[in-house]
């Protein structure tokens, strides 16, 4: 965790079955319940904030994404050549007979 100041408190009530699952999962991760729950909550909080802060599009940006998704696909010669080369290389690797 980024801070070592543990002066704030969070209390919650959970069903006994939920607590049993959380304890089992915490033990599997070799963590105490508090660390496990706090870690899971922080992961979820960061994910939500990332979506809310970074992934938010303006109406103009959303329209641009929609237009790009609806447009006819176009071939990029350089990308097509790169993909062909990768496929050829992968085919050669899969068909080689190992030396004994």
C-alpha positions, -999 to +999 in steps of 0.1 A: +000+000+000+013+035-008+009+048+028+017+034+062-006+057+081-034+034+093-055+059+112-087+055+092-111+027+099-135+007+077-161-016+093-185-039+075-208-068+082-207-098+059-225-131+058-206-159+075-204-178+042-188-147+025-163-144+053-154-180+051-147-176+013-127-144+019-106-161+047-099-191+024-088-169-005-067-147+018-050-179+032-044-191-004-026-158-011-007-160+022-023-128+034-043-118+064-080-110+058-074-072+062-046-071+036-066-093+012-098-073+014-079-039+012-059-051-018-090-063-036-109-031-028-079-010-040-076-029-073-113-024-079-112+013-069-082+019-093-101+002-121-132+022-116-112+055-114-093+046-145-125+041-164-140+072-150-110+095-154-091+082-184-115+064-205-142+091-206-147+104-242-161+137-252-191+135-276-168+145-305-143+117-295-172+092-292-184+101-327-149+097-340-147+062-326-181+053-339-172+066-374-140+046-374-158+014-364-185+019-391-160+028-419-151+002-445-118-015-436-088-006-456-057-026-463-024-012-450+002-027-473+030-025-447+008-042-421-004-069-445+033-077-454+042-079-417+013-103-410+023-125-440+058-126-428+047-136-393+025-164-407+052-177-429+077-177-400+052-194-377+044-221-404+082-228-408+086-232-370+056-255-367+067-278-396+103-282-387+113-317-376+134-316-344+169-331-348+177-361-327 
